[in-house]
Amino acid sequence: MIVLVNGVETPAWDGETVASVLLRVPGAGRRSPVSGTPRLPYCQMGVCFECLAIVDGIASTQGCLVPVRPGMRIESQRGPREISR
């Protein structure tokens, strides 16, 4: 299947998570809101929040908990985590 990562068509496997796709795409991880350093998915189980991404327009999505779907739009999250009010 194909998903879009920062506007680029990227192959993904059935059952794969957004976080695992981000690990394969150079520069697609998020950046620390404090220092600006690059971050990558770490724990792969929803604890560390290093896999935050914008998925189909929804910011602060934990990519390790979301399976990919054909045509999904994934964007790198560049700012801090958004908290719903």
CORSUL-V871469 format. One record per residue. N is the residue number from 1. RES is the residue in three letters. PHI is phi in whole degrees, -180 to 180 (999 if undefined). BURIAL is + if it has 9 or more other ideal C-beta (glycine too) atoms within 8 Angstrom, else -. D_FIRST is the distance of its C-alpha to the first C-alpha in Angstrom with 2 decimals. Layout:
N RES PHI BURIAL D_FIRST
N RES PHI BURIAL D_FIRST
//
This chain:
1 MET 999 + 0.00
2 ILE -120 + 3.79
3 VAL -124 + 6.82
4 LEU -102 + 10.39
5 VAL -115 + 12.80
6 ASN 52 + 16.29
7 GLY 84 - 15.24
8 VAL -106 - 13.33
9 GLU -63 - 9.80
10 THR -133 + 8.39
11 PRO -71 - 5.78
12 ALA -144 + 5.45
13 TRP -94 - 6.34
14 ASP -61 - 7.15
15 GLY 90 - 10.47
16 GLU -74 + 10.39
17 THR -95 + 12.58
18 VAL -57 + 12.81
19 ALA -61 + 15.74
20 SER -69 + 14.21
21 VAL -64 + 11.73
22 LEU -61 + 14.99
23 LEU -65 + 16.84
24 ARG -90 - 14.93
25 VAL -102 + 15.43
26 PRO -56 - 19.14
27 GLY 76 - 21.10
28 ALA -89 + 18.51
29 GLY -69 + 20.59
30 ARG -82 + 23.23
31 ARG -118 + 26.89
32 SER -60 + 29.87
33 PRO -69 - 31.69
34 VAL -90 - 34.98
35 SER -103 - 34.87
36 GLY 81 - 31.78
37 THR -71 - 30.70
38 PRO -67 - 27.04
39 ARG -127 - 25.65
40 LEU -133 + 22.70
41 PRO -53 + 21.51
42 TYR -119 - 24.34
43 CYS -82 + 24.99
44 GLN 62 + 21.50
45 MET -142 - 23.36
46 GLY 85 - 24.22
47 VAL -101 - 27.64
48 CYS -91 - 27.67
49 PHE 65 - 25.75
50 GLU -80 + 24.64
51 CYS -101 + 20.97
52 LEU -59 + 21.77
53 ALA -149 + 19.38
54 ILE -97 + 19.13
55 VAL -115 + 16.20
56 ASP 50 - 16.05
57 GLY 85 - 19.66
58 ILE -103 - 20.99
59 ALA -74 - 22.71
60 SER 59 + 23.60
61 THR -83 + 20.60
62 GLN -77 + 20.66
63 GLY -62 + 17.21
64 CYS -74 + 18.03
65 LEU -104 - 18.47
66 VAL -118 + 15.34
67 PRO -73 - 12.12
68 VAL -73 + 8.96
69 ARG -131 - 7.74
70 PRO -55 - 5.49
71 GLY 80 - 7.91
72 MET -59 + 9.83
73 ARG -104 + 12.58
74 ILE -118 + 13.89
75 GLU -126 + 17.27
76 SER -66 + 19.73
77 GLN -93 + 22.72
78 ARG -102 - 25.89
79 GLY -108 - 28.63
80 PRO -72 - 29.93
81 ARG -62 - 28.46
82 GLU -92 - 29.05
83 ILE -107 - 31.05
84 SER -72 - 30.99
85 ARG -105 - 34.52
//
